[in-house]
Amino acid sequence: MSQFISVFDMLKIGVGPSSSHTLGPWRAAQQWIQKLKENHLIEDIFTVKIDLYGSLSLTGKGHATDLAVLLGLSGTDPEYIPIEDIEKIIANIKQTNTLHFNNERVLDFSIDQVIFNKDFLPFHSNGLTFRAFSKDSTEISAETYYSIGGGFVIQEEIETTPSIEINKKNFPFPINRATELENYCVTKEKNISEIVIENELVLKEEHEIDAELLRIWNTMLECMYIGCHTEGTLPGGLNVKRRAFETHKKLIKDAAYSNKEEWITAIRSTEVKFREILKWVSCFALAVNEVNASLGRVVTAPTNGSAGVIPAVLMYYLVIENHEGNFEHIKKFLLVAGEIGSIFKKNATISAAMGGCQAEIGVSSAMAAAALTELLGGTPSQCLVAAEIAMEHHLGLTCDPIGGLVQVPCIERNTMGAIKAINAAELALETNPKESLVPLDKVIDTMWETAKDMNRNYKETSEGGLAVTVRLADC
């Protein structure tokens, strides 16, 4: 694959609970509307129907795929929609049997016109087809899209978004494999973040890059803050109790603060014994994914289901490892994490529907491990060793969400991925990369082969593993 994948492709802001099942279908709806406009068909539409296939169908209810499609067709954007508007829009569709299509036209529409088909389309396991009909029931448009993980959407043999070929002509450091990244770092005597920023500067000015990275971090921080200060149970029927609230309450004790910045200062003043560190990291990850499970706004990193790992590890660095940490550290961390994630996407997958949870938690853990290693003073080679260690110990991890909800075991897995990332970084810092037997590229190749060998039941279908042994009705 020779397409350039930006850090901002890997770290997208959107609404939970799933990048492949929520954000992707939402974006697909927006792309279909754009195509209808280009073909001057909007005015001819009387109603629409949406068919969900494969994993989007099997776990679509729990992943809010139907809601995401309707929100996209209503003309809202997942990055900017006020979270409190989501319930109102969906309730209005159900109550009035109408759809305010692209916020322009009112169509006849019933919620059961989102159809859950268990069949798998041959091209990809996350398929959905949009159909538009005129008043005399003539089909005037039918387009099929595939949500391939991390909020990326494609049509079979059609590029739905412009792609940029990555080569020496277009970018100073074209990277497809980890070995290429390492070679650039060695020959140019630069850290990974320095190589990555040079490529990103081809597309954006540095002040634009900084502003966007800061917006991404502020979204992560806001997510952690909300999660740590919200109690109750998660929606969906499992009645999973939010745990970040109680954990945070015990850890923060009587510290006083009134905003997120003061909160960070308060955390830095708490005890830092080993057990407290574990609890804090777990608390940060829990907080993010509890917000994600509640259709809150998170950053795909690289997916919504694994959104808690990277902010938890970065927060660990800022409140435990380096109290003087600032935006420059945040910037380096996100640049490294994004580049490692892009190498996984180019050579394997970041979709649980394609590769199981190793493609989500495993990749996010590898991204965080490499990024933390650079901040802790590791060499570029040690950063890649850290990513390799993190992924190596997630190989074969299945995706078996109970009830099709991104809750059990998904939320806890983010805490484990974060802890493994920190451990991997520490191991890498004590490793001579020349003595490391397994290069990152080989682990990525192995992850992809493992994904292809994995039984389909364990790829986000809720037809295997915990989803079968623990039924929603039993909870």
Secondary structure, DSSP 8 states (H G I E B T S, - for coil): --B---HHHHSEEEESS-IIIIIHHHHHHHHHHHHHHHTT-GGG-SEEEEEEEEHHHHTTTTTTHHHHHHHHHTT--TTTS-HHHHHHHHHHHHHHTEEEETTTEEEE--GGGEEE-----SS-SEEEEEEEE-TT--EEEEEEEEEEETTEEEBTTB-SS---B-STTT-SS--SSHHHHHHHHHHHT--HHHHHHHHHTTTS-HHHHHHHHHHHHHHHHHHHHHHHT--SB-SSSS--B--HHHHHHHHHTT---SSHHHHHHHHHTS---HHHHHHHHHHHHHHHHHHHHTT-EEEESS-STTTTHHHHHHHHIIIII-TT--HHHHHHHHHHHHHHHHHHHHHS---HHHH-GGGTHHHHHHHHHHHHHHHTT--HHHHHHHHHHHHHTTTT--B--GGG-S-TTHHHHHHHHHHHHHHHHHHHHT--GGG-SS-HHHHHHHHHHHHHHS-GGGBTSSSSTHHHHS-GGG-
